[in-house]
Every structure is written in C-alpha cells, then in structure tokens.
Amino acid sequence: MIGRSRLQARIARALKRSRIVALVGPRQSGKTTLARRIVAPGSVNYFDLEHPASLARLTDPMTALEPLRGVVIIDEIQHRPELFQVLRVLADRKPLPARFLILGSASPGLLRQSTESLAGRIEIIPVGGFSLDELGASSLQRHWLCGGFPLSFLARTNADSFAWRQEFIRTFLERDVPQLGISIPAPALLRFWTMVAHCHGNVWNSADPARSLGIGESTVRRYLDLLTSLLVVRRLQPWHENLNKRQVKAPKVYVRDSGLLHVLLGVRTGKELLTHPRMGASWEGYAVEAVLNQLEPDQAYFWATHQGAELDLLLFVNGRRLGVEIKRMDAPTLTPSMRSALADLQLEKLIVLYPGSQAYDLGPQVRVLPIEVLANARLHTLFGRRRTPGASS
C-alpha cells in the first residue's frame, strides 16, 4: 500500500475547518481509497451511489442522513445532484453533529452545483494520481513514463500499464463523459485531446486546432474548458507585469497526467520516450505537476515576453514571489532569460530543476536542484526562508 500522508493530512485539516469537503478528480485517481481510510465501506456513514443498497438507503435522504454523527462519506455524488440541497440544510445545523466528505468526478455541473448551493460551506480538494513525493526518487522514471494513476503505475509491466491507460481513455470518453450529461461524440473529443497532447507545453492558439479539426474556435474553447474542468488538462495562465515589454497573453496547455500524455502521443517505452520529439515538453509538464502538487501555491502562472524572456512557473506562496525554471540538460547555467525574470518579476528566489544529481548555486537568488529532491524534501524548505531587510545574501 502506497501511503498518501500529505493528501490525507490535507483532507483531515479540511474536515476540521469545513462542514463539507469535496474530493474531485477523474475516475481511478484514488479518491475512494482515501475515503475508505476515514470511514470503512461497511459503515452506516458510507454511501456509494453506484451501489444499489446505498441508493435504496437514500430514497429519503433527509431521513437517512440526519441521524448520522461524525464523518459521513457520499461517493460518486454526481449521480444524485439533488443531494446538494439536503447537504446545505444538514451543514447549517447548530451544533453540527456530522461533517460530510463527498467524492465525485470534477464535472462542470458538479462544481457549479456545489459552489452555488454550498457557498461558504464547502472546501474542494482536487485529487490526481500518485505524486513523486508519495512514490520516492527511485520511481521517478517509471512515474514519468506511466503517470500517477494507481492501476497504471502499479501494473506488472509497461505494456500492461499502456493497455490500462488506453482503456481508461476509451471508457473516460465513451462512458464517464456522457454520464456527466455532456453530449460530445467520443471520437471528436479524442481527436481534440490528441491535438492538445501535441501542443503540450506550448502557448495555446485556438485557431490552429479549429482549422485542423474543421470546427469553430468557440467549439475548441468549449472542448478545452471541458477537459480542464475534468482535471485531465491543465491550462496555465500567463502573468502580466507592468513592464515596457510585449508579454504573452495566451495560456499554456498541459495534459496533467504524463502517462495519459504518452498514450495520446503513442509512446510505449522509456526508450521511445527519450527519442520522441515531444520528450522535452513531456519532461516540462511532468515537473510542473510535481511542483504544483507538492507546493500547493496560492497562485501559479507562467511568464513570457515576445523578446524571448520566459519563466516556466511564477508562484505566489504566502505573499512571496518564487520562480521555477525547468531544464532538461546536464548542467544548467544562468541565462539572460533568468536574469530578466529575476529583475522584471522581482523574484525572491529562483529554483532551476534538472535531471542531474548535484545541487549548486548560480547566484545569491538562484539555485539548481535535481528534480528527485521533490521526492525527499518539502519544496517550501528548498526555497528557504524569506530574507529580511538588510540581511546579507
């Protein structure tokens, strides 16, 4: 059993301060396993809305839920959206006898229903697959190739993992998306998702996929919004500083799970990955997800100018401006782009992540680190403490 202590601790904190906590993410990302560590499936406090017995118990939801105490779990809640109104009433009781942990796919309807009906009462926690700090540095190469979905990562062979991910994509498009009330033909959405994979790590331009797929730009935007809300695509927004420079204003796109990215690109083995034209982009996306999953910043952006300066991640953490640059090379050096980012964005610290084994400084504010340190240390500590005015570098 692979421990997910950081995510479990985050859920525990949320349950202490919020009346309702929602775990949202794609199917098979581990939400149910996390919930079962809090309340056992056989408990009267556990409801699985894909199980006939739980559905029968919730025929009269107020009667079933009102007497319960402690933590109550409702899994696959997207099947019964009318429960949100009941949860709003139960969450407003004083004193509060029960808190609710609800699980579901991150559908647009689910998030909209929860935020509208439960505003001020709910905390939403996105759940993806295994992260690097949960698996350890020795798993880095397999994690990059196969991604973080538990059944993909734990598959007996790389071939078995690839077959599982192929089937996941098929069932996701043919079954899961329609069950959420979204009527987009699976082949059309697969073609679009594949195009996103080939744009992985690039600045997004809706005109190109619209022209290639023979659809309107408004349809392209709707498809991208859908995959983003279902937590299988990340849309990283650009940061605009008040500078005398032309800055990029379109977002970057990433397929969030590297294993799914590699299926969409047709990459089956580690050897194929290392020789693929999109290998560098895949590495960048993998590192972006590793940083964001561990650091959980208040806000995250990328930054780029039309003159060529860029920064892969601009992070805002507790009022600090922190930068992350990702390099797939043997020994990164200080570049004009890094100097520009430090000066223009007023970064407190810039970390350069690379696949090597040695850590070293490029200056008082710039440190190069092996990406595997994300498996062994909290990124908060790697950025160091805030410098106080007058302190030496």
C-alpha positions in Angstrom: 0.0 0.0 0.0 1.5 3.3 -1.1 0.9 6.0 1.6 -0.5 9.3 0.7 0.2 11.0 4.0 0.3 14.6 2.7 -3.0 14.3 0.9 -4.6 12.5 3.9 -3.4 15.3 6.2 -4.8 17.9 3.9 -8.2 16.1 4.0 -8.1 15.8 7.8 -7.4 19.6 8.1 -10.2 20.4 5.8 -12.7 18.3 7.7 -11.8 20.1 10.9 -12.5 23.6 9.5 -15.1 23.0 6.8 -18.6 21.5 7.2 -18.4 19.8 3.8 -15.3 18.7 1.9 -15.3 17.5 -1.7 -12.7 15.3 -3.3 -12.9 15.8 -7.0 -10.9 14.2 -9.8 -11.0 11.6 -12.6 -12.2 8.1 -12.0 -9.5 5.7 -10.7 -7.4 8.5 -9.3 -7.6 7.1 -5.7 -10.5 9.1 -4.2 -12.4 6.1 -2.9 -9.2 4.5 -1.4 -8.5 7.8 0.5 -12.1 7.9 1.8 -12.1 4.3 2.9 -9.2 5.1 5.2 -11.5 7.5 7.0 -14.8 5.5 7.1 -15.0 1.8 6.3 -17.3 0.8 3.4 -19.5 -1.3 5.7 -20.2 1.6 8.0 -23.7 3.3 8.1 -21.8 6.5 7.4 -20.6 5.3 4.0 -22.7 5.7 0.9 -21.6 4.6 -2.6 -24.1 5.9 -5.1 -23.1 3.2 -7.7 -24.2 0.5 -5.2 -27.9 -0.4 -5.1 -28.0 -0.7 -1.3 -26.7 2.8 -0.9 -29.2 4.2 -3.4 -32.0 2.4 -1.6 -31.0 3.9 1.7 -31.0 7.4 0.2 -34.6 7.1 -1.2 -35.5 9.5 1.6 -32.1 11.3 2.0 -33.1 13.6 4.9 -34.3 10.6 7.0 -31.1 8.6 6.2 -28.5 11.4 6.8 -30.0 13.5 9.6 -29.3 11.0 12.5 -25.7 10.3 11.5 -22.7 11.5 13.5 -19.1 12.0 12.8 -17.8 11.9 9.2 -20.3 10.9 6.5 -19.0 9.9 3.1 -21.0 10.0 -0.1 -19.1 8.6 -3.1 -20.0 9.3 -6.8 -22.3 12.2 -5.7 -22.6 13.4 -9.3 -25.2 10.7 -9.8 -27.5 12.4 -7.3 -27.1 16.2 -7.6 -30.3 16.8 -5.7 -28.4 15.8 -2.6 -26.7 19.2 -2.5 -29.8 20.9 -1.3 -30.1 18.3 1.5 -26.5 18.8 2.5 -26.9 22.5 2.7 -29.7 22.1 5.3 -27.7 19.5 7.3 -24.5 21.6 7.2 -26.3 24.6 8.8 -27.3 22.7 11.9 -26.0 24.0 15.3 -24.4 22.3 16.9 -23.0 20.4 14.0 -23.3 16.6 14.6 -21.7 15.5 11.3 -19.4 16.6 8.6 -19.6 15.4 5.0 -16.9 14.1 2.7 -18.3 13.9 -0.8 -16.5 12.3 -3.8 -17.1 12.8 -7.4 -15.8 13.4 -10.9 -14.9 17.0 -11.4 -17.7 17.7 -13.8 -18.7 21.3 -14.6 -22.2 20.6 -13.3 -20.9 19.1 -10.0 -18.6 22.0 -9.3 -21.2 24.6 -10.3 -23.9 22.9 -8.2 -21.7 22.6 -5.1 -20.4 26.1 -5.2 -23.8 27.6 -5.8 -25.8 25.5 -3.2 -23.0 25.2 -0.7 -21.2 28.5 -0.9 -19.3 29.2 2.3 -19.8 25.6 3.5 -17.6 23.5 1.2 -13.9 23.1 0.6 -12.9 21.4 -2.7 -9.7 19.3 -2.9 -8.6 18.1 -6.3 -7.2 14.5 -6.3 -4.9 13.2 -9.0 -2.8 10.1 -9.1 0.3 9.3 -7.1 2.8 12.1 -6.8 6.5 11.8 -6.8 6.9 12.5 -3.1 4.5 9.7 -2.4 6.5 7.2 -4.5 10.1 8.1 -3.8 13.0 9.1 -6.1 13.6 5.5 -7.3 10.3 5.6 -9.0 10.9 8.8 -11.0 11.5 7.2 -14.4 8.5 4.9 -14.2 6.3 7.6 -12.8 7.2 9.9 -15.7 6.5 7.2 -18.3 3.4 5.6 -16.8 1.9 8.5 -14.9 0.3 8.6 -11.5 -3.0 6.7 -11.8 -2.6 3.9 -9.3 -3.6 1.0 -11.6 -1.3 2.3 -14.3 1.7 2.9 -12.1 1.3 -0.5 -10.3 0.8 -2.5 -13.4 3.0 -5.6 -13.7 4.7 -4.4 -16.9 5.0 -1.2 -19.0 2.9 -3.0 -21.7 0.2 -3.7 -19.1 0.3 -0.1 -18.0 0.0 1.2 -21.5 -3.0 -1.1 -22.2 -4.7 0.1 -18.9 -4.3 3.7 -19.9 -5.6 3.1 -23.4 -8.7 1.5 -21.9 -9.0 4.4 -19.4 -9.1 6.9 -22.1 -11.7 4.9 -24.1 -14.1 4.4 -21.1 -13.5 8.0 -19.9 -14.7 9.4 -23.3 -17.4 6.8 -24.1 -18.9 6.3 -20.6 -17.7 8.8 -18.0 -18.2 12.0 -20.0 -21.7 11.0 -21.2 -22.7 10.1 -17.7 -22.0 13.6 -16.7 -24.6 14.8 -19.1 -22.1 16.0 -21.8 -23.1 15.2 -25.3 -19.9 15.3 -27.3 -19.1 12.4 -29.6 -16.2 10.4 -28.2 -14.2 10.3 -31.5 -14.3 14.1 -31.8 -13.2 14.6 -28.2 -10.4 12.0 -28.6 -9.1 13.9 -31.7 -9.1 17.1 -29.8 -7.4 15.6 -26.7 -4.7 14.2 -29.0 -4.2 17.6 -30.5 -3.8 19.1 -27.0 -1.2 16.4 -26.3 0.8 17.5 -29.4 0.5 21.1 -28.1 1.6 20.1 -24.6 3.8 22.7 -23.0 3.1 25.3 -25.8 1.2 28.5 -25.7 -2.4 27.8 -26.8 -3.9 29.2 -30.0 -7.5 28.1 -30.6 -7.3 28.9 -34.3 -4.8 26.1 -35.2 -6.9 23.2 -33.7 -10.1 24.7 -35.1 -8.6 24.8 -38.6 -7.2 21.3 -38.3 -10.4 19.7 -36.9 -12.7 21.7 -39.1 -14.7 23.2 -36.2 -15.2 26.7 -34.9 -13.0 28.4 -32.4 -15.9 28.6 -29.9 -16.2 24.8 -30.1 -12.5 24.4 -29.5 -12.8 26.7 -26.4 -15.7 24.6 -25.1 -13.8 21.4 -25.5 -10.7 22.8 -23.7 -12.9 24.1 -20.9 -14.4 20.7 -20.5 -11.1 18.8 -20.3 -9.8 21.4 -17.9 -12.8 21.1 -15.6 -12.5 17.3 -15.7 -8.9 17.7 -14.4 -7.2 15.9 -17.3 -5.8 19.1 -18.9 -4.1 22.0 -17.1 -4.4 25.5 -18.5 -1.6 27.6 -17.1 -2.4 31.2 -17.3 0.1 33.9 -18.3 1.3 36.6 -15.8 1.3 40.2 -16.9 3.7 42.6 -15.2 3.6 46.4 -15.7 6.6 46.4 -18.0 7.7 48.2 -21.1 7.8 44.9 -22.9 5.3 42.9 -25.0 4.2 40.0 -23.0 2.5 36.7 -24.0 -1.2 36.8 -23.1 -2.4 33.3 -24.1 -2.3 30.3 -21.7 -0.1 27.2 -21.9 -1.7 23.8 -22.0 -0.6 20.5 -20.5 -2.0 17.0 -20.3 -1.9 16.7 -16.5 -1.0 13.0 -16.2 2.2 12.1 -18.1 1.0 8.5 -18.6 -2.1 9.7 -20.5 0.0 12.1 -22.5 2.3 9.3 -23.6 -0.7 7.2 -24.8 -2.0 10.1 -26.8 1.5 10.6 -28.3 1.8 6.8 -29.0 4.8 6.5 -26.6 5.0 2.9 -25.1 8.5 2.5 -23.6 11.2 4.6 -21.9 13.4 4.3 -25.0 10.7 5.6 -27.2 10.1 8.5 -24.8 13.7 9.5 -24.8 13.8 9.7 -28.6 10.4 11.3 -29.1 10.3 14.9 -30.5 8.0 15.9 -27.6 10.3 14.5 -24.9 11.4 17.9 -23.6 7.8 19.1 -23.4 6.7 15.9 -21.6 9.5 16.5 -19.0 8.5 20.1 -18.5 4.8 19.1 -17.9 5.9 16.3 -15.5 8.0 18.7 -13.5 5.2 21.4 -13.5 2.8 18.9 -12.0 5.3 17.7 -9.4 5.9 21.2 -8.2 2.3 22.3 -8.1 1.2 19.0 -6.4 3.7 19.4 -3.6 3.9 23.2 -3.1 0.1 23.9 -3.5 0.8 27.6 -4.2 -1.8 30.3 -3.7 -1.5 31.2 -7.4 0.6 29.8 -10.3 1.4 31.3 -13.7 4.0 31.2 -16.4 5.6 34.4 -17.8 7.0 35.1 -21.3 7.8 38.1 -23.4 7.8 38.4 -27.2 11.5 39.3 -26.8 12.2 35.8 -25.7 12.4 36.0 -21.9 10.3 33.4 -20.1 9.8 31.7 -16.8 8.1 28.2 -16.5 6.4 28.9 -13.2 5.8 32.1 -11.3 4.4 31.0 -7.9 2.8 33.1 -5.2 3.2 31.5 -1.8 2.2 33.3 1.4 3.0 36.7 -0.2 6.3 35.5 -1.7 7.2 35.6 -5.4 9.0 32.4 -6.3 10.2 31.2 -9.7 10.8 27.7 -11.1 12.6 27.1 -14.3 12.7 23.5 -15.7 15.7 22.4 -17.8 16.3 19.0 -19.5 20.1 19.3 -19.7 23.3 18.1 -17.9 24.4 21.4 -16.2 22.1 24.4 -16.4 23.7 27.8 -16.3 22.5 31.3 -15.6 20.8 32.6 -18.7 19.7 36.1 -19.8 16.1 34.9 -19.6 16.6 34.0 -15.9 18.2 37.4 -15.2 15.3 39.1 -16.9 12.8 37.1 -14.8 14.6 37.9 -11.6 14.7 41.6 -12.3 11.3 42.2 -14.0 9.3 40.0 -11.7 11.2 40.9 -8.5 11.5 37.2 -7.6 12.7 36.4 -4.1 14.1 33.1 -5.2 14.5 31.1 -8.4 15.0 27.4 -8.5 16.1 25.5 -11.6 15.0 21.9 -11.7 17.0 19.4 -13.9 17.5 15.6 -14.2 21.1 15.6 -12.8 22.3 14.6 -9.3 24.1 17.7 -7.9 22.7 20.8 -6.3 24.6 24.1 -6.8 24.1 27.9 -6.8 24.1 30.1 -9.8 23.9 33.3 -7.7 22.6 34.6 -4.4 18.9 34.1 -5.5 19.3 31.2 -8.0 19.8 27.5 -7.1 19.9 24.5 -9.3 18.4 21.3 -7.8 17.9 17.7 -9.1 14.2 17.1 -9.7 14.4 14.0 -7.5 14.7 16.2 -4.4 10.9 16.7 -4.7 10.6 13.1 -3.6 12.6 13.6 -0.4 12.1 17.2 0.8 9.3 19.7 1.0 9.7 22.3 -1.6 8.9 25.0 1.0 12.2 24.2 2.7 14.1 24.2 -0.7 13.1 27.8 -1.4 14.5 28.8 2.0 13.3 31.4 4.4 12.2 34.9 3.5 15.2 37.3 3.5 14.8 40.1 6.0 15.7 43.7 5.0 19.4 44.4 5.4 20.3 40.7 5.7 23.2 39.5 3.6 22.5 37.2 0.6 
